[in-house]
Amino acid sequence: MKKRIFAAVLACALLSGCGPVVLEDGGQTAERITVAYVPLDDRPDNLERAVYLAESLGYTLAMPETDDYRTRLQDQPLNENGTQYGDRADLYEWVLDQEEAGCDRYILSMDQLLSGGLVNSRSMWESEPVTLSDGTTLTEAELLDHLLTTLAEDKNNEVWLLESVMRLAPTVGYDHWDLDGYNALRSYGMVGRPVLTGDELTISNIEADYRLASDGTVLALPEFDLEEWEVSEYLAARTRKLTLSDQMLETVSQPGYENFHVLIGIDDSSVEDSIQKNEIAYLRSLLREGDALLSGVDDLAFKAIARLHLDETGWQGAKVSVQYFGGTEDQPACDYDYQPLTTIMEEHFDFFDLTAADPGTAELRVLVLTQPADETQKDTYIQALIQELDGDAAQVPAILIDAGNGTYGTAFHEALTEKVQLGRLLSYAGFLDMAIVTGTALSHGVARYAALQNGGVDTEMNRAWALTLADSVLKDFCYKNVVREDLIAYVRNDLGGNPDNFWQPAIDLEAVTARLESGMEDAAADVIENLEHSNFITALPSDQEYAQQGWGTVTLSNYRFPWDRAFEISMDITLGAFTEPHEKILGFYYK
């Protein structure tokens, strides 16, 4: 009850009717509009990275208490609600508190609100009622209905509903699933099913085909080393999730939901005609104009925040060129993408109202390093991209994507750090799968370009944008390809632990964090020096010249592992005051 009262008080304090939050910047007042945000989970892309992006566009994100949307892996300390997943009752009531306080902007993860997070949505194989703080019990269908109808009553609300197509297998180290079980179920899910079209696309037909191969024969479980109870739970979880998605889409298709926007992401997938194919087709058939179903889930919040900003600022689109280096853009970038890079890019272009253009006429450039078609030409691909990025076309703002999936080792990042102003990029992404990094890079880059185009970008917005870029570059260049490998070996060999879960068995968390800190201190030094000597665009061309400023100091601290595993990290980034533009002397930028 104390937690409930505190949440209500905090909501009022944060929102004050959800009106603008006022900040002072050099004597000029800038308004900040509050957006009520329920994250997918507590990983960095859904937490601090989302906050940075929102603040770079003039928004402030109001969020529930972290414990209400946190995910815990096996054997890790439980949340306050006594589970490994988010508190659906608290989250539901928190959203209603925001509405009562007068909020009119929402970005809501339905996986979190209905299942307690993305990971739990893959393992929740039967409906579980939700008991509210006053003792009222709601079925999941009732909770969803009450939530949507309540928000629809205020016609001033703009609501983004984020949903996902369940991936091919549950999460390793959660519930009872281990790596062998994950691999077995992923192989089972990857097999093509009978393809349904037109009137055949119903939930009951999709469910009936879950157990069938594409020729209509029943899939033999022993061939996948699976037991009946495992498959039954897995398929029941798929049915539950698809049924809730269907209810959501059917509800918002009714009159009165015109200000609701649905964005569905396809979770880890396969190029094969997998178990997802009919689900994707069915959900796509229910989308309204303005809704979208795209590859990638971890970038859903980025896409919603960016699109909210574009819609509210009268975005008219932009002409953008895309250049690929590496020669494999016509195929999926890794085993977890189900479309070629070019198709993923085209679908995201449609979502952001971007028009493909030649480099000579484009307002923006997207440069993508793919996996190498010829292993012997890796350096040639890298140098060609860098020449384009730092050559005559450098005046056109650039979005950079590393879709090499680790095939270039550290060579690409080292070359960029040596030869390119990293801090001048509009955005960068490379840490995750191509489907995710495309949405991440375009969300940040297009939103930044639109904000500059609109004018009125103040110092606080510039600083938040700089945090998004620094976070992405430092984690990909320094942690993913350098520090993480050392850390994994340290956990396994020195501590006798599991890099995928520091509680199986429990290891010295302080020792792991100290190893991370020392590793990042060494690995990040050159990248930080590059950023600190970079300039960045603060206004779009006037008389063919960009207004720009110089980066100041960049300091990293408070390293942590959000899920107590080595896969990803969080850290605090402190930026010094921006400077006058740095001058270039003998090919290097100096203060």
C-alpha positions as semicolon CSV with decimal commas, in nm:
position;residue;x (nm);y (nm);z (nm)
1;M;0,000;0,000;0,000
2;K;0,289;0,240;0,079
3;K;0,429;0,169;-0,264
4;R;0,090;0,247;-0,423
5;I;0,059;0,579;-0,237
6;F;0,417;0,675;-0,323
7;A;0,356;0,602;-0,691
8;A;0,048;0,824;-0,695
9;V;0,232;1,110;-0,523
10;L;0,527;1,074;-0,757
11;A;0,299;1,077;-1,060
12;C;0,145;1,406;-0,951
13;A;0,486;1,555;-0,877
14;L;0,628;1,449;-1,212
15;L;0,332;1,532;-1,424
16;S;0,151;1,825;-1,270
17;G;-0,127;1,746;-1,513
18;C;0,133;1,609;-1,754
19;G;0,198;1,960;-1,878
20;P;0,535;2,086;-1,999
21;V;0,839;2,053;-1,776
22;V;1,028;2,383;-1,791
23;L;1,405;2,402;-1,819
24;E;1,624;2,710;-1,855
25;D;1,887;2,724;-2,127
26;G;2,090;3,039;-2,169
27;G;1,799;3,258;-2,072
28;Q;1,561;3,088;-2,313
29;T;1,282;2,868;-2,184
30;A;1,230;2,530;-2,347
31;E;0,919;2,321;-2,287
32;R;0,939;1,953;-2,208
33;I;0,633;1,738;-2,271
34;T;0,598;1,435;-2,045
35;V;0,537;1,093;-2,196
36;A;0,416;0,809;-1,971
37;Y;0,632;0,513;-2,064
38;V;0,602;0,147;-1,964
39;P;0,923;-0,022;-2,087
40;L;0,956;-0,366;-2,239
41;D;1,199;-0,451;-1,956
42;D;1,493;-0,300;-1,769
43;R;1,770;-0,355;-2,028
44;P;1,961;-0,043;-2,144
45;D;1,783;-0,009;-2,480
46;N;1,450;0,010;-2,301
47;L;1,569;0,226;-2,013
48;E;1,850;0,484;-2,030
49;R;1,882;0,478;-2,409
50;A;1,509;0,552;-2,441
51;V;1,541;0,834;-2,188
52;Y;1,831;0,990;-2,380
53;L;1,643;0,978;-2,711
54;A;1,326;1,127;-2,564
55;E;1,515;1,410;-2,395
56;S;1,705;1,484;-2,716
57;L;1,365;1,557;-2,876
58;G;1,223;1,771;-2,597
59;Y;1,029;1,501;-2,412
60;T;1,058;1,377;-2,055
61;L;0,977;1,012;-1,990
62;A;0,782;0,931;-1,675
63;M;0,830;0,567;-1,577
64;P;0,709;0,334;-1,301
65;E;0,946;0,209;-1,032
66;T;1,216;-0,011;-1,185
67;D;1,113;-0,313;-0,976
68;D;0,774;-0,309;-1,147
69;Y;0,922;-0,388;-1,490
70;R;1,243;-0,572;-1,401
71;T;1,328;-0,920;-1,531
72;R;1,525;-1,165;-1,316
73;L;1,693;-1,476;-1,455
74;Q;1,697;-1,813;-1,277
75;D;1,833;-1,815;-0,922
76;Q;1,859;-1,434;-0,911
77;P;1,690;-1,234;-0,632
78;L;1,318;-1,199;-0,697
79;N;1,130;-0,873;-0,748
80;E;0,917;-0,722;-0,472
81;N;0,613;-0,901;-0,612
82;G;0,787;-1,234;-0,544
83;T;0,833;-1,323;-0,911
84;Q;1,100;-1,303;-1,181
85;Y;0,889;-1,067;-1,390
86;G;0,713;-0,731;-1,377
87;D;0,417;-0,645;-1,155
88;R;0,119;-0,627;-1,391
89;A;-0,118;-0,491;-1,126
90;D;0,118;-0,208;-1,026
91;L;0,182;-0,119;-1,389
92;Y;-0,187;-0,113;-1,479
93;E;-0,266;0,111;-1,183
94;W;0,036;0,331;-1,259
95;V;-0,095;0,400;-1,610
96;L;-0,436;0,489;-1,470
97;D;-0,264;0,725;-1,223
98;Q;-0,099;0,904;-1,514
99;E;-0,430;0,939;-1,691
100;E;-0,596;1,073;-1,377
101;A;-0,314;1,326;-1,343
102;G;-0,385;1,454;-1,695
103;C;-0,118;1,284;-1,905
104;D;-0,187;1,274;-2,279
105;R;0,119;1,097;-2,425
106;Y;0,176;0,723;-2,376
107;I;0,421;0,462;-2,500
108;L;0,317;0,128;-2,353
109;S;0,475;-0,215;-2,389
110;M;0,194;-0,468;-2,400
111;D;0,441;-0,750;-2,332
112;Q;0,519;-0,580;-2,001
113;L;0,163;-0,483;-1,906
114;L;0,010;-0,821;-1,992
115;S;0,299;-1,062;-1,928
116;G;0,550;-0,885;-1,704
117;G;0,808;-0,837;-1,978
118;L;0,935;-0,979;-2,304
119;V;1,107;-1,282;-2,154
120;N;0,808;-1,388;-1,947
121;S;0,574;-1,349;-2,245
122;R;0,761;-1,642;-2,406
123;S;0,707;-1,867;-2,104
124;M;0,357;-1,768;-1,990
125;W;0,159;-2,062;-2,129
126;E;-0,172;-2,002;-1,953
127;S;-0,372;-1,694;-1,860
128;E;-0,320;-1,567;-1,508
129;P;-0,565;-1,322;-1,345
130;V;-0,436;-0,994;-1,206
131;T;-0,529;-0,883;-0,853
132;L;-0,528;-0,505;-0,800
133;S;-0,438;-0,323;-0,479
134;D;-0,804;-0,294;-0,376
135;G;-0,858;-0,668;-0,409
136;T;-1,031;-0,653;-0,749
137;T;-0,934;-0,940;-0,974
138;L;-0,927;-0,898;-1,352
139;T;-0,867;-1,153;-1,623
140;E;-0,598;-1,056;-1,872
141;A;-0,866;-0,983;-2,131
142;E;-1,052;-0,758;-1,884
143;L;-0,734;-0,573;-1,788
144;L;-0,653;-0,506;-2,153
145;D;-1,009;-0,393;-2,228
146;H;-1,029;-0,160;-1,927
147;L;-0,688;-0,010;-2,002
148;L;-0,765;0,070;-2,366
149;T;-1,119;0,197;-2,308
150;T;-1,002;0,424;-2,025
151;L;-0,729;0,582;-2,237
152;A;-0,970;0,618;-2,531
153;E;-1,207;0,834;-2,326
154;D;-0,969;1,131;-2,354
155;K;-0,957;1,232;-2,720
156;N;-0,642;1,437;-2,656
157;N;-0,443;1,124;-2,578
158;E;-0,179;0,999;-2,820
159;V;-0,111;0,635;-2,737
160;W;0,156;0,406;-2,882
161;L;0,102;0,036;-2,813
162;L;0,416;-0,176;-2,855
163;E;0,374;-0,549;-2,919
164;S;0,586;-0,836;-3,049
165;V;0,558;-1,155;-3,248
166;M;0,689;-1,429;-3,020
167;R;1,032;-1,550;-3,125
168;L;1,113;-1,908;-3,222
169;A;1,220;-2,022;-2,873
170;P;1,201;-1,909;-2,507
171;T;1,492;-1,756;-2,316
172;V;1,790;-1,955;-2,197
173;G;1,825;-1,931;-1,818
174;Y;1,464;-1,832;-1,754
175;D;1,183;-2,053;-1,630
176;H;1,318;-2,406;-1,681
177;W;1,482;-2,357;-2,022
178;D;1,849;-2,433;-2,077
179;L;2,056;-2,406;-2,396
180;D;1,968;-2,757;-2,513
181;G;1,597;-2,687;-2,470
182;Y;1,631;-2,354;-2,650
183;N;1,810;-2,511;-2,946
184;A;1,557;-2,793;-2,968
185;L;1,257;-2,560;-2,965
186;R;1,418;-2,317;-3,208
187;S;1,475;-2,601;-3,453
188;Y;1,112;-2,709;-3,403
189;G;0,983;-2,355;-3,454
190;M;1,200;-2,296;-3,761
191;V;1,037;-2,575;-3,961
192;G;0,791;-2,448;-4,223
193;R;0,420;-2,489;-4,147
194;P;0,128;-2,503;-4,394
195;V;0,090;-2,148;-4,528
196;L;-0,251;-1,993;-4,463
197;T;-0,400;-1,712;-4,671
198;G;-0,719;-1,507;-4,692
199;D;-1,011;-1,641;-4,491
200;E;-0,796;-1,934;-4,374
201;L;-0,605;-1,695;-4,149
202;T;-0,774;-1,742;-3,814
203;I;-0,625;-1,804;-3,471
204;S;-0,783;-2,149;-3,453
205;N;-0,636;-2,249;-3,790
206;I;-0,296;-2,109;-3,700
207;E;-0,301;-2,302;-3,372
208;A;-0,407;-2,621;-3,552
209;D;-0,109;-2,590;-3,787
210;Y;0,146;-2,534;-3,510
211;R;0,220;-2,909;-3,494
212;L;0,227;-2,968;-3,871
213;A;0,509;-2,956;-4,124
214;S;0,449;-2,770;-4,450
215;D;0,327;-3,093;-4,615
216;G;0,060;-3,138;-4,348
217;T;0,227;-3,423;-4,161
218;V;0,262;-3,409;-3,782
219;L;0,609;-3,311;-3,667
220;A;0,771;-3,598;-3,477
221;L;0,892;-3,467;-3,142
222;P;1,170;-3,726;-3,094
223;E;1,340;-3,588;-3,403
224;F;1,386;-3,263;-3,212
225;D;1,466;-3,429;-2,879
226;L;1,154;-3,272;-2,729
227;E;0,891;-3,408;-2,492
228;E;0,519;-3,348;-2,527
229;W;0,490;-3,128;-2,218
230;E;0,765;-2,898;-2,348
231;V;0,596;-2,850;-2,684
232;S;0,253;-2,809;-2,525
233;E;0,376;-2,527;-2,301
234;Y;0,560;-2,362;-2,591
235;L;0,259;-2,370;-2,824
236;A;0,019;-2,260;-2,550
237;A;0,240;-1,956;-2,486
238;R;0,222;-1,871;-2,857
239;T;-0,157;-1,904;-2,861
240;R;-0,199;-1,692;-2,548
241;K;0,019;-1,415;-2,687
242;L;-0,143;-1,417;-3,031
243;T;-0,492;-1,409;-2,875
244;L;-0,407;-1,100;-2,667
245;S;-0,253;-0,930;-2,970
246;D;-0,572;-1,004;-3,163
247;Q;-0,787;-0,850;-2,889
248;M;-0,573;-0,537;-2,885
249;L;-0,592;-0,493;-3,263
250;E;-0,964;-0,563;-3,278
251;T;-1,028;-0,306;-3,003
252;V;-0,832;-0,023;-3,162
253;S;-1,000;-0,088;-3,499
254;Q;-1,326;0,043;-3,352
255;P;-1,433;0,411;-3,377
256;G;-1,280;0,628;-3,105
257;Y;-0,928;0,482;-3,125
258;E;-0,796;0,700;-3,406
259;N;-0,523;0,840;-3,179
260;F;-0,393;0,493;-3,091
261;H;-0,095;0,365;-3,286
262;V;0,019;0,002;-3,294
263;L;0,381;-0,094;-3,354
264;I;0,458;-0,467;-3,364
265;G;0,812;-0,606;-3,377
266;I;0,914;-0,946;-3,509
267;D;1,136;-1,107;-3,248
268;D;1,439;-1,327;-3,332
269;S;1,336;-1,504;-3,648
270;S;1,457;-1,712;-3,942
271;V;1,464;-1,684;-4,318
272;E;1,269;-2,012;-4,333
273;D;0,886;-2,039;-4,349
274;S;0,878;-2,079;-3,973
275;I;0,603;-2,108;-3,714
276;Q;0,591;-1,727;-3,714
277;K;0,483;-1,693;-4,077
278;N;0,108;-1,737;-4,031
279;E;0,114;-1,531;-3,710
280;I;0,284;-1,244;-3,894
281;A;0,039;-1,265;-4,183
282;Y;-0,260;-1,267;-3,948
283;L;-0,144;-0,968;-3,744
284;R;-0,052;-0,777;-4,058
285;S;-0,406;-0,830;-4,191
286;L;-0,546;-0,648;-3,885
287;L;-0,324;-0,339;-3,904
288;R;-0,483;-0,003;-3,977
289;E;-0,327;0,279;-4,175
290;G;-0,043;0,418;-3,963
291;D;0,016;0,095;-3,773
292;A;0,331;-0,103;-3,852
293;L;0,478;-0,450;-3,820
294;L;0,857;-0,444;-3,858
295;S;1,161;-0,659;-3,790
296;G;1,316;-0,596;-3,448
297;V;1,181;-0,576;-3,094
298;D;1,452;-0,420;-2,875
299;D;1,424;-0,101;-3,081
300;L;1,044;-0,063;-3,054
301;A;1,059;0,220;-2,800
302;F;1,311;0,409;-3,015
303;K;1,084;0,386;-3,318
304;A;0,778;0,497;-3,121
305;I;0,955;0,795;-2,961
306;A;1,096;0,906;-3,295
307;R;0,766;0,865;-3,478
308;L;0,579;1,052;-3,203
309;H;0,818;1,343;-3,250
310;L;0,791;1,334;-3,629
311;D;0,411;1,334;-3,620
312;E;0,392;1,617;-3,368
313;T;0,635;1,841;-3,555
314;G;0,485;1,815;-3,903
315;W;0,752;1,591;-4,054
316;Q;0,738;1,590;-4,434
317;G;0,993;1,317;-4,488
318;A;1,344;1,335;-4,630
319;K;1,550;1,214;-4,924
320;V;1,802;0,959;-4,803
321;S;2,075;0,763;-4,978
322;V;2,183;0,417;-4,867
323;Q;2,526;0,281;-4,952
324;Y;2,635;-0,073;-4,865
325;F;2,994;-0,184;-4,827
326;G;3,075;-0,553;-4,811
327;G;2,856;-0,699;-5,083
328;T;2,606;-0,910;-4,885
329;E;2,318;-0,667;-4,843
330;D;2,089;-0,898;-5,042
331;Q;2,084;-1,163;-4,767
332;P;2,004;-1,174;-4,392
333;A;2,288;-1,041;-4,178
334;C;2,271;-1,331;-3,931
335;D;2,073;-1,641;-3,833
336;Y;1,822;-1,433;-3,636
337;D;1,706;-1,213;-3,925
338;Y;1,439;-1,337;-4,162
339;Q;1,483;-1,073;-4,434
340;P;1,773;-0,935;-4,640
341;L;1,926;-0,607;-4,524
342;T;1,778;-0,424;-4,821
343;T;1,423;-0,534;-4,735
344;I;1,459;-0,439;-4,369
345;M;1,589;-0,099;-4,476
346;E;1,303;-0,043;-4,721
347;E;1,038;-0,125;-4,461
348;H;1,194;0,115;-4,212
349;F;1,214;0,383;-4,483
350;D;0,837;0,352;-4,525
351;F;0,782;0,380;-4,151
352;F;0,986;0,701;-4,125
353;D;0,860;0,855;-4,455
354;L;1,202;0,840;-4,616
355;T;1,254;0,846;-4,993
356;A;1,550;0,669;-5,151
357;A;1,777;0,913;-5,333
358;D;2,115;0,928;-5,503
359;P;2,401;1,044;-5,277
360;G;2,429;1,366;-5,477
361;T;2,072;1,476;-5,402
362;A;2,018;1,322;-5,057
363;E;1,961;1,521;-4,740
364;L;2,083;1,230;-4,528
365;R;2,320;0,938;-4,588
366;V;2,300;0,588;-4,444
367;L;2,626;0,394;-4,468
368;V;2,614;0,022;-4,392
369;L;2,904;-0,221;-4,354
370;T;2,776;-0,571;-4,432
371;Q;2,941;-0,906;-4,385
372;P;3,218;-0,947;-4,644
373;A;3,131;-1,120;-4,971
374;D;3,504;-1,178;-5,014
375;E;3,700;-1,244;-4,695
376;T;4,021;-1,122;-4,861
377;Q;3,868;-0,779;-4,929
378;K;3,772;-0,683;-4,575
379;D;4,013;-0,391;-4,555
380;T;3,899;-0,267;-4,898
381;Y;3,537;-0,255;-4,779
382;I;3,638;-0,069;-4,463
383;Q;3,851;0,188;-4,644
384;A;3,583;0,252;-4,906
385;L;3,327;0,328;-4,636
386;I;3,564;0,553;-4,445
387;Q;3,656;0,745;-4,760
388;E;3,287;0,807;-4,825
389;L;3,223;0,904;-4,464
390;D;3,514;1,145;-4,440
391;G;3,541;1,260;-4,802
392;D;3,372;1,528;-5,011
393;A;3,025;1,410;-4,908
394;A;3,104;1,455;-4,539
395;Q;2,893;1,771;-4,525
396;V;2,577;1,559;-4,566
397;P;2,481;1,424;-4,220
398;A;2,549;1,052;-4,188
399;I;2,390;0,755;-4,012
400;L;2,632;0,464;-3,972
401;I;2,540;0,097;-3,928
402;D;2,776;-0,192;-3,861
403;A;2,597;-0,503;-3,992
404;G;2,917;-0,706;-4,008
405;N;2,798;-0,927;-3,720
406;G;3,150;-0,946;-3,576
407;T;3,318;-1,064;-3,897
408;Y;3,558;-0,768;-3,904
409;G;3,676;-0,810;-3,545
410;T;3,805;-0,478;-3,414
411;A;3,954;-0,361;-3,746
412;F;3,655;-0,152;-3,855
413;H;3,618;0,023;-3,520
414;E;3,990;0,093;-3,495
415;A;3,994;0,245;-3,843
416;L;3,693;0,463;-3,765
417;T;3,848;0,581;-3,439
418;E;4,171;0,671;-3,616
419;K;4,027;0,848;-3,921
420;V;3,670;0,971;-3,859
421;Q;3,507;1,226;-3,629
422;L;3,285;0,979;-3,445
423;G;3,106;1,259;-3,266
424;R;2,986;1,408;-3,594
425;L;2,768;1,109;-3,684
426;L;2,396;1,168;-3,648
427;S;2,365;0,816;-3,509
428;Y;2,541;0,480;-3,496
429;A;2,433;0,124;-3,420
430;G;2,601;-0,214;-3,438
431;F;2,564;-0,397;-3,107
432;L;2,273;-0,629;-3,190
433;D;2,116;-0,803;-3,492
434;M;2,067;-0,610;-3,814
435;A;1,690;-0,588;-3,776
436;I;1,741;-0,411;-3,444
437;V;2,035;-0,191;-3,540
438;T;1,849;-0,064;-3,847
439;G;1,560;0,061;-3,637
440;T;1,797;0,194;-3,371
441;A;2,017;0,386;-3,611
442;L;1,731;0,527;-3,819
443;S;1,521;0,621;-3,513
444;H;1,803;0,822;-3,361
445;G;1,938;0,964;-3,686
446;V;1,611;1,067;-3,848
447;A;1,478;1,209;-3,521
448;R;1,796;1,414;-3,474
449;Y;1,776;1,543;-3,832
450;A;1,410;1,638;-3,785
451;A;1,488;1,819;-3,459
452;L;1,765;2,016;-3,628
453;Q;1,538;2,089;-3,921
454;N;1,271;2,226;-3,688
455;G;1,520;2,453;-3,510
456;G;1,505;2,531;-3,141
457;V;1,742;2,253;-3,034
458;D;1,875;2,373;-2,701
459;T;2,179;2,271;-2,499
460;E;1,994;2,008;-2,296
461;M;1,863;1,844;-2,612
462;N;2,212;1,848;-2,764
463;R;2,355;1,688;-2,452
464;A;2,092;1,413;-2,452
465;W;2,163;1,346;-2,820
466;A;2,536;1,326;-2,744
467;L;2,462;1,069;-2,473
468;T;2,276;0,849;-2,723
469;L;2,569;0,854;-2,964
470;A;2,841;0,809;-2,701
471;D;2,653;0,520;-2,540
472;S;2,611;0,337;-2,870
473;V;2,967;0,389;-2,995
474;L;3,142;0,308;-2,667
475;K;2,945;-0,008;-2,596
476;D;2,989;-0,144;-2,947
477;F;3,350;-0,042;-3,012
478;C;3,487;-0,103;-2,664
479;Y;3,268;-0,346;-2,474
480;K;3,123;-0,583;-2,733
481;N;3,442;-0,664;-2,925
482;V;3,711;-0,609;-2,663
483;V;3,615;-0,608;-2,295
484;R;3,331;-0,862;-2,311
485;E;3,549;-1,144;-2,441
486;D;3,800;-1,089;-2,160
487;L;3,521;-1,067;-1,905
488;I;3,361;-1,392;-2,022
489;A;3,693;-1,574;-1,987
490;Y;3,750;-1,418;-1,644
491;V;3,409;-1,528;-1,514
492;R;3,453;-1,882;-1,645
493;N;3,818;-1,946;-1,574
494;D;3,901;-1,736;-1,270
495;L;3,569;-1,727;-1,085
496;G;3,422;-2,059;-1,199
497;G;3,098;-1,886;-1,293
498;N;2,850;-1,861;-1,577
499;P;2,887;-1,548;-1,799
500;D;2,517;-1,575;-1,891
501;N;2,405;-1,562;-1,527
502;F;2,631;-1,453;-1,241
503;W;2,407;-1,639;-0,994
504;Q;2,457;-1,988;-1,144
505;P;2,664;-2,034;-0,932
506;A;2,682;-1,711;-0,734
507;I;3,012;-1,532;-0,793
508;D;3,182;-1,220;-0,659
509;L;2,985;-0,940;-0,829
510;E;3,225;-0,672;-0,707
511;A;3,517;-0,854;-0,868
512;V;3,333;-0,878;-1,201
513;T;3,243;-0,510;-1,193
514;A;3,601;-0,415;-1,109
515;R;3,722;-0,621;-1,406
516;L;3,471;-0,441;-1,627
517;E;3,581;-0,100;-1,503
518;S;3,951;-0,164;-1,560
519;G;3,885;-0,315;-1,902
520;M;3,673;-0,021;-2,017
521;E;3,927;0,229;-1,889
522;D;4,184;0,086;-2,131
523;A;3,954;0,001;-2,422
524;A;3,762;0,330;-2,427
525;A;4,056;0,571;-2,403
526;D;4,110;0,624;-2,777
527;V;3,737;0,640;-2,855
528;I;3,680;0,897;-2,582
529;E;3,972;1,103;-2,713
530;N;3,814;1,094;-3,059
531;L;3,476;1,209;-2,925
532;E;3,634;1,485;-2,720
533;H;3,798;1,624;-3,036
534;S;3,491;1,588;-3,258
535;N;3,254;1,856;-3,376
536;F;2,880;1,803;-3,413
537;I;2,604;1,972;-3,612
538;T;2,384;2,208;-3,412
539;A;2,185;2,359;-3,700
540;L;2,120;2,273;-4,064
541;P;2,281;2,466;-4,351
542;S;2,244;2,837;-4,385
543;D;2,426;2,961;-4,694
544;Q;2,570;2,610;-4,735
545;E;2,737;2,602;-4,394
546;Y;2,641;2,397;-4,091
547;A;2,643;2,551;-3,747
548;Q;2,850;2,330;-3,519
549;Q;3,004;2,298;-3,176
550;G;3,283;2,090;-3,029
551;W;3,241;1,804;-2,786
552;G;3,379;1,855;-2,439
553;T;3,503;1,593;-2,195
554;V;3,348;1,246;-2,175
555;T;3,372;1,055;-1,845
556;L;3,244;0,704;-1,772
557;S;3,146;0,574;-1,427
558;N;2,909;0,352;-1,229
559;Y;2,942;0,042;-1,447
560;R;2,680;-0,227;-1,390
561;F;2,526;-0,542;-1,538
562;P;2,145;-0,491;-1,567
563;W;2,064;-0,863;-1,578
564;D;2,376;-0,985;-1,394
565;R;2,515;-1,136;-1,711
566;A;2,802;-1,043;-1,944
567;F;2,593;-0,983;-2,255
568;E;2,525;-0,612;-2,197
569;I;2,626;-0,335;-1,958
570;S;2,504;0,000;-1,833
571;M;2,718;0,295;-1,733
572;D;2,686;0,661;-1,647
573;I;2,823;0,904;-1,905
574;T;2,914;1,253;-1,787
575;L;2,964;1,520;-2,053
576;G;3,165;1,836;-1,999
577;A;3,060;2,170;-2,142
578;F;3,051;2,193;-2,520
579;T;3,327;2,401;-2,677
580;E;3,393;2,616;-2,978
581;P;3,444;2,400;-3,289
582;H;3,770;2,207;-3,285
583;E;4,022;2,294;-3,554
584;K;4,175;2,041;-3,789
585;I;4,554;2,042;-3,800
586;L;4,749;1,787;-4,005
587;G;4,440;1,567;-4,031
588;F;4,356;1,566;-3,659
589;Y;4,107;1,771;-3,461
590;Y;4,231;1,964;-3,159
591;K;4,076;2,191;-2,900
